[in-house]
């Protein structure tokens, strides 16, 4: 069965790809992630997937356009459903590509990440499957998260620390501060102050990553 696998990042691909192949799927990847910002972060994740291919030559369709405007148009980032909108935007593209290019089924590495809303992803994918007539391959490989990270480390892949969008970046790092400023003390000397870094709180939302 020809399977189109939407790839959110190289880290989430490592272990699930082997499992899908063991089941007999002929896997082709699709990199379509207009949610990833800023531009340098987008390029890092794009490069990480290419590095992965050097050791495991999975065919991948790359959508390499930086998607800032597309993301802002397609996601209600001021509402409560930002992540659901983001999931739907990427999965709709994957389903449409699968239908137009002769694939039998589709799935996404987002389902394999412990940082995602798994049930929400499943519901969106099932609805798109019915709407477009393309089989949705549902697998819960979240138990492979640590294994996937280990593989990524061994392959020396870039492992990101937040979902991808600028809002998740803020949520991930907002409690870590490092400010430097210069001013005159009472003796007229220039002084430099560095604020102590605050530990990152647990439980902040991180999407489509293993970083």
CORLINWO-V429014 format. One record per helix or strand. SS is the DSSP state (~ for helix, > for strand). FROM is the first residue (numbers start at 1). TO is the last residue. If there is no record, write none. Layout:
BEGIN
ss = (SS:SS)
from = (FROM:FROM)
to = (TO:TO)
END
This chain:
BEGIN
ss = (>:~:>:~:>:~:~:>:~:~:>:~:~:>:>)
from = (2:10:26:39:60:68:82:105:109:118:135:142:166:180:190)
to = (6:22:31:55:62:74:100:108:112:132:136:154:173:184:194)
END
